[in-house]
Amino acid sequence: MKLTSIHAVPLAYFLEVAERGSLSAASASLHVAVSAISRQVARLEAELGAPLFEREPRGMRLTEAGLVVQQYGRRAFLDAQTLQADLQGLVSVAHSTVRLACTDGFARDYMPYAMALFQRRYPGVSFSLEVCAPAAATRMVREGLADLALTFAIAAQEGIEVVYSEAAPVYAYVARKHPLAAHKRASLKEVVAYPLALPSETNTIRQLFDLACGLEGLRPRILLSSNSLSALVGYQAYADAVYLTGSLAVRNNLRAERRVLVPIASRAMQQRALQIQTMAGRHLPPAVRAFAEWLEEDIAGRRRAVPGHPARRRAGVSRAASA
């Protein structure tokens, strides 16, 4: 049997069990009897000729085949929604909602700017925005909970299609009167000679920073560690601390906050990419596709204004799909 002939109800029940981890949890969520859900899952397994779950005492765990079907199912339901709306004449750039996920750095200024400017061109477009850690943003796209993610990655991500990628080096963000501001480029050793305000360990900048300091045997003095960009930047207004950031997160605020970006000369601090991510293999609605293209053009254009920023790194679309 081909996947294209999978019936909607068994697939929907399967996806709910996969998401909830058990038949009872799926039953409570769907308000459908456990026995009915179990029959539909068994029917799907019989039609596909492969077990989709490993039955365990405390729940259901997806098999390798189950993981493939889960990825297919998420994509199929999203594509079906787009097709249905398209046939009804509802899908257009002017009358759509785009679901976004991004990291805290982008949420502070860049994403509000991007959404507002896009809406000037397409007033009927609305957005929903989830702010989370990089891995969570990627996971939301993979699971179909977000249409696009603007986030950072250090390695290839399974089930994700990268529609745009560029190198995302880390900078020291300091006041114009700070000693580091006079440097065209600073070594990591020069940066850690001053007190620091850093993102928490879930942040890609912090992960690279900790790795780089370990490699060079450096012991930084960290005055504040936080998962809130607003708290870190606000703290800088009262404390003479160096904040590490990507350029896009603060680019619109350099003049207003009287601060500068100083490139850090450390190979280990350059090993991440800024990415626009979508679900692998998904047919994107027109508004999502248009906003992704708008982001790509804006980000690529702004890159040229940043001191020491490396050349754009884009080799077409990158895929790491499991299905």
N, C-alpha and C positions, 0 to 999 in steps of 0.2 A: 504494500500500500504506500502511495506517495503522501508526503506531508500535506500537500495541497488539498487532500480530501478529508483532513481531520475535521470532525464536527465541532461547532463552536462551544456547545455546552460541556462535553467532556474536557475540552482544552481549558475552558474557563475554570472548571472545578480543579483540574490538575494544577493550574497556576496558583490557585488559592491555597491548596495543600502545600505546594512548594514554598510559598511565601510564609505561611503560618507554621509549618513544621509538623503538623499533625492533622488527622481527620477531624478531631473534636474541635480544634481551634478554627479550622476552615468552616465547620458546621455552624459555629457561633457567629462567624463573620458573615456568612452567606444566608443564615437563617434557613438552612436546608438540612434534612436529616443526615446523620452520619452514614447510614446505610445507602442512601441515594448517591452521596458523593463517592463512597467506596465503589459502588457499581460502575459509575461513570469512569473512574480512574482505571478500574480493571478492564473496562471496555476499550479504553484508549490503549492500554498496554497490549491487549489482545490484537487490536488492529495494527499496531506498530510492530508486534512480534518481538518486543523487548521489555524487560522490567524497567520501570522509571523510578521506582523507589526501593530503598532497602528498609524493610519494616523492622523497627527497633522497639524495645520496651517503652521508651519515652517519646516516640514520635516516628516521623518518616524522614529519611535522608535520601536526597537525589542520587541516582546512579550517574555514570558518565552519559548514558543515553538520555537520562532525565534532564541533565544540564543542557544538552543540545536542544531538546524539545522545549525547555523553558525559554531559552534564548529565541528560538523560532516563534514561540507563542506570544511573547511580549511584542516582538516586531510585527507579527501578523495582526494582532489586535490594534496596534497603533496605525498600521497601514489601512486596516479596514475602516477605522474612524475617519481617516483622511479621505478615502475613496467615497464613503457614504456622504460626507459633507460636500465633497466635490460634485457628486452626482446631483445633489440637492441645490447646487449653486451657492453654497455657503462659504466655501473656502476661497478666500482672496486675501491679499496682503492687507487690504483695508478693513477686514472684519475677522480678526483672529486674535487668539491669545497665545503668546509665546512663553513657555515655561523655562525658566533659567535657573542654573545653579552656579555659584561662584564662591571664591574665597573671600575672607573678610577684607583683605586689602583692596580688592576690586569693588566691594560693596560700599566702601566709604565715600568714594568720589567717582571713579571711572564708570562703573555700571549705571549709576543714576544719570550721569551725563550722556552715556550712549543711548539709554532708553528714551530719554527726553528728546534728543535730537532726531532719533529715528521716528518718533511719534509726530514730529513736526512735518515730516514727509508723508507719513501714513497715520493720520489722526485717529483712525478707527482701531488701531492695534492696541491691545492691552498686554501687560506683562505680569507674571508672577515670578518672584525671586526668592530662592532659598540660599541662605548664607551658611556655609559649612566648610569643613576641612577639605583639602584637595582630594583625598581618597573618597570622601563621602560624596563630593560633587560628581566624580567619575562614576561612582556606584549608582547615583540617581539616574544618570543618563543610561547606564547599562540596563537598569531595571525599568526604564520607561517612565520614570517619575519626573524627569526633566527632558526637554527637547534639546537643549544645548548646555554645555558647561564651559565656563571660562576659568581655567585652573592651571595648575602646574603639575608636571610629571617628571620623574627621574628615570623611569623605565617604561617600556611598552605596556599598554593596558589591554587585557583580554576583553573582547566583545565591544571594543570602542573603535570608531572611525575618527581619525584626526583630520579635520578639514583645513586646519591652519596650525602651523607650529613655527616658533622662532626661539632662538637662544634667549634665556632670561637670566642674565648675570645679576649678581647681588651688589648693591651699592651701600656705602656709608652715607646716611642722611644726617647732615649736621648743620648747625647754625653758621651763618656766613662768617662770624668772628671766631669760629672754632679753629684750632691749629690745623686740623685735617683739611679744612676748606681750601687751603693754599696748595694742596697737592693735586696735580693732574691725575695721578693714580697713586694709590696707597697699598702697601703690602699688608697682609693680614697681621703681621707682627706689629706694624705701625698702628693699625686699627685697634688691636686689643691692648695697646698701651693706655687706652682711655676707658673709663667706665662705660658700660653698655646697657641698653634696654632692648631686649630680644623677644621674638615670638616664642611661644611654648613649643614643646618637643614634637607636636603633631605637624608643625609647619615645615615646609620643605627647606626654607632658608635656615631654620634652626638645625635641621638634620645635616645639611651641608656644612654649616658652621662648626658644629660639634665634631664632624668627621675631619674637617680641615685642621682644627685646633689639635686634635689628637695626632694627626700626621706630623704636624710641625712642633709638637710638644709645648703648645702654648696654654697658659692658664688665664683665661679672661676673668675680669671682675664684672659680674652681671648684677646690676642694681635692681633690675625689674625684669621678670619674665611673665608674659601674659598671652592669652589667646585672643585678646582684643586689640586691634590696631588703634582704635580710638583711645584706649587707655595708654598705649605706648607713646603715641604722638602727643597726647595731652600731658603725659609725664615729662616729655622732653621740654615742654614750655617752662617747667619749673626746676628741672635738674639738668646739669651739664653732662648729658649722656649721649653716646653715639647709638643711633638706631639703624638697623640693617633692613633693607627693603629692596623690592624690585622697582624699576623706574615707573611703570604704568600706574602703580598704586598712588603715587604722590605727584605725578607730573603736573597736574593742574594746580597744585598748591605751592609750588616752589617759591614763586614770587610773593604770594600772600603770607606765607609762613616764614619768609626771609631765610630760606634754607637752600642748601646745595646738595647735589648728588656727587659723590666721589667714587669712581670705579675702584674695585678691589682687585689687585693683581694676585689672584690665587686660582690655579687651575681647578682645584677641588670645589671652589665656590661658583664655578661656571657650569656645573653639570646638571642643569635642569632646563626644561623647556616650557614656555608659555604655550598653551594649546586651547584651541576651540574644538570641543569634542561633541560627537553625536553617537547614537547607537549604530553599530556596524550593520550595514545592509538595509537600513530603514529608508523608506521613501519620505523625504521631509516635506511637510506642507509649505506652500509658497511663502508665508510670512516668516517661518523659521529659516528657510533657505535665504530669504532676502536679508534678514537680520544677521545671519552668519557672514554673508558677503560684506555687509556694512561694517561689521566688527573687523573683519580681515583688512579691509581698505584703511580704516581709521588707525588700527594698531600699526600696520606697516608704515603708514605715513608719519606717525608720531615717533617711530623708532629713530628716524633720522635726526631728531632734535636732541637726542640724549647723548651726553659726552661719553666716549669710550664704549658705546654699544656695538657689539659685533654685527656682522652682516646678517641679513635675514636668512634663516635656514628653513627652506621649504622645498621639498622634493615631491610635490604632488600630494595625493591623499595617502595616508598611512593607515593600514588596517591590522588589527590583531584580534580577529574574530574567532569565536569558538564554534560558530554555527555557520 
